Every structure is written in C-alpha cells, then in structure tokens.
Amino acid sequence: GVGSGSHGTLDWLPERGTRVHVLDRRSGAVEVHVVQPPFFFFHVCNTFEADGAVCVDLCAFDDPEIVSSLSLERLTDDSQARDLPRSRVVRLSLPRRGGGDGGGDADGG
C-alpha cells in the first residue's frame, strides 16, 4: 500500500555473509559465486573488467540500519537527520571463471 516499502520483506543474516554472483551476459549462467563478509548496499558506482576479474565499486554500509534511517519522520527531524549511517566506497574484485565459496576480495580502496 501507499507508504509501505519492500524492505520489510528482506532478512538481515550477517552470519551468512553477503553472496555475490556474476552471471554470463549471454547465457545467464552463474560464472562466479563468492561469499563476502556481511555488508549492505544500495548503489553500484562502477563496474569493469581488469586482469581476468570483474571489478564492482559500490557504496557499502556495515548493516541495513540506513533503511530505517531514511524514514520521513527521521529525515524531517534535524536532530536525527544529521546522524545517518555513512557508506564507504568498496571495490569487489571477483575472478572470472571462479567458483565456490571464498575468492574475490572486498577492498576499501
């Protein structure tokens, strides 16, 4: 309904890490599957291929607290709006033709 969001359908399970999949653009098959330490993100800044890896730059948060922080009530209260969780730019470097858990790295560079 009006005023409700889809964020209520998501579960935060940090003990399971963040799962990242790279798909082949032609076939749709999973080419790479890695599990990263837990993080939450909204925005991808950039993606490119370099040295046999798919690189993804994104704005990461430590947890999904940002979702509840963006309520209209909180954003219109100056005392609360100034204290929003901050993201950091992270680069994931995911080796092509990899597989299994692990691999890739989350790099704050």
URQUIHU-V589816 format. One record per residue. N is the residue number from 1. RES is the residue in three letters. SS is DSSP state (2 for helix, 1 for strand, 0 for the rest). PHI is phi in whole degrees, -180 to 180 (NA if undefined). Layout:
n = {N:N}
res = {RES:RES}
ss = {SS:SS}
phi = {PHI:PHI}
This chain:
n = {1:2:3:4:5:6:7:8:9:10:11:12:13:14:15:16:17:18:19:20:21:22:23:24:25:26:27:28:29:30:31:32:33:34:35:36:37:38:39:40:41:42:43:44:45:46:47:48:49:50:51:52:53:54:55:56:57:58:59:60:61:62:63:64:65:66:67:68:69:70:71:72:73:74:75:76:77:78:79:80:81:82:83:84:85:86:87:88:89:90:91:92:93:94:95:96:97:98:99:100:101:102:103:104:105:106:107:108:109}
res = {GLY:VAL:GLY:SER:GLY:SER:HIS:GLY:THR:LEU:ASP:TRP:LEU:PRO:GLU:ARG:GLY:THR:ARG:VAL:HIS:VAL:LEU:ASP:ARG:ARG:SER:GLY:ALA:VAL:GLU:VAL:HIS:VAL:VAL:GLN:PRO:PRO:PHE:PHE:PHE:PHE:HIS:VAL:CYS:ASN:THR:PHE:GLU:ALA:ASP:GLY:ALA:VAL:CYS:VAL:ASP:LEU:CYS:ALA:PHE:ASP:ASP:PRO:GLU:ILE:VAL:SER:SER:LEU:SER:LEU:GLU:ARG:LEU:THR:ASP:ASP:SER:GLN:ALA:ARG:ASP:LEU:PRO:ARG:SER:ARG:VAL:VAL:ARG:LEU:SER:LEU:PRO:ARG:ARG:GLY:GLY:GLY:ASP:GLY:GLY:GLY:ASP:ALA:ASP:GLY:GLY}
ss = {0:0:0:0:0:2:2:2:2:0:0:0:0:2:2:2:0:1:1:1:1:1:1:0:0:0:0:0:0:1:1:1:1:1:1:1:0:0:0:1:1:1:1:1:1:1:1:1:1:1:0:0:1:1:1:1:1:1:1:1:1:0:0:0:2:2:2:2:2:0:0:2:2:2:2:0:0:2:2:2:2:0:0:0:0:0:0:1:1:1:1:1:1:1:1:0:0:0:0:0:0:0:0:0:1:1:1:0:0}
phi = {NA:-63:86:-102:-124:-80:-62:-69:-92:-100:-113:-98:-124:-61:-65:-95:72:-108:-92:-123:-122:-112:-104:-71:-66:-84:-95:81:-72:-71:-96:-138:-135:-132:-116:-103:-57:-64:-157:-125:-149:-109:-119:-95:-85:-165:-139:-164:-110:-154:51:75:-128:-95:-106:-128:-99:-144:-95:-103:-116:-67:-157:-85:-55:-57:-62:-73:-70:-94:-68:-59:-59:-72:-70:-93:-104:-52:-68:-94:-66:-78:-114:-85:-59:-101:-94:-135:-81:-125:-110:-94:-116:-111:-63:-69:58:-85:162:73:-78:88:72:66:-148:-97:-126:-74:-59}
